[in-house]
Amino acid sequence: MTTSAYTPQPAPVQPRNGMGTAALVLGILGLLLAWIPIIGFIGFILGALAIVLGIIGIVRAGKGRATNLVVAAIGTGLGVVALILSTVVFGLFATAVNEQINAPGSVIGTGITRGDQAAPTVIAFGQGHTWSGGETVTVSVPREFTPDNPFLQAPSGKRFASVDVTVRNGTSQPYQVMMAQLTAQHSGRVAQENFTAGDPLPNTEIPPGGEVTFTKVWEVDQQPGELQVSVKPNPIAGQTVFFKGQF
């Protein structure tokens, strides 16, 4: 009687999906930070890391060592977008700073035009304000916004406030709308922008004498209260204008 020797089966190899997952996370974070002036360099760094880790994840998936090829590819793509977007935003910011420094009547060494150091201005929705540089911004009366997609509805106890922002370029140079800084608060609390609605990144250039209108949407409390939208034509402008009203 013969007996065959038992051959143990090799333990299954666990997929090495860490690189692809890390690339996706870094790509998302990089994309969120890339469009913010000054700190956008963080988005640049995260985007570069996402590309490197994503490529490693793709190579591992191609060799059968990982199973999340799609995740790694998406992370790589988001990293590329974050890299490009952060570079564009930095270039626009540098251009705005240079224009402010070289503008007639600018204060040497500060880059703030004379008159822009005035106290903050408070006006009602529907009105407009013109800065000393020539940019005019009008914020419409807020209205309630309801998404068509049921999965994008406001959380319980919240609703969406929408305004139209009209920018007129009264300067002698083209004006990039993305440089405008807008924030909102409702009933004394910071209002989070809804990046799935309106025009969160209005990337367009207005020629001298031209104007454009874009839409901003923020998440606010369900209970009525005071809505306040702050506006600056660029990140280094010294004067902030506050549009206020009940909503």
Phi, psi and omega in degrees: 000131181249148177237140179268142180290138179281127179253111181295141178282139178295143179295140179298140181277126179288135179296140181264082185264004186299319183295316180296318179295317178297322179297319180295315180296313180294323179297318179295313180298318179298321180293324180291326183268340189297327187274358181270120180301156178075304181266008180296342179297334177295319176297325178298313181295314180295324178296318178297318178295321179298321179296313181297310182293325179295320178295319177299317179297321178295317179297317178298318180295323179295332179267004179081010181271348178222159183241006183247056180301316182297317180298315180296321180293318178296317178300319177296316180297317178296324177297319178298315180297316179298321180297313181293314183297317180296324178294318180295313181297319178297319179297318178295319180295317179297322178295317180297318178298316180296320180294322179294320181294321184269000182291146177301135178083008181288152178276120186299130176092346181246331181073019179250125182291150180299137181097336180282356179268010180291166179296154179304144181257134179244123179224168183274156174301145181097344178264172180233162177222140178247125177280164182298334179286344178114353180281133177242129180236132176237132178247124184289168173296131183294150177224159181281139180245131178238116180295148176286327181282121182296338180278353181248019179291159179292147178299166179301133181084003181236166173209175181248134174253132183238138175225152172261130181249120179251125181244126175247132183267101178263013179270178179264003182236156174301145182239127178270117186296331182299340181284344179294137182252120179231132173227166181216153171216151183226126181054037177080007180243146179298132178262127180277133179287142176271103184280359177262001182224163178067213181235080183296331179231080183285078184276091177209151182249130182258128176288163177305130181087353181267172177212161180211152179237134176226168187243138175240142180230131179234152176270124182230173179292153178292325180287138179300148179191185180277125175259132180231126178244121179264143184223135170227140182290340176200164186298337184257004178297137183280337184254130176252136177250132181251120174265124184233153176177166178278140177210000000 
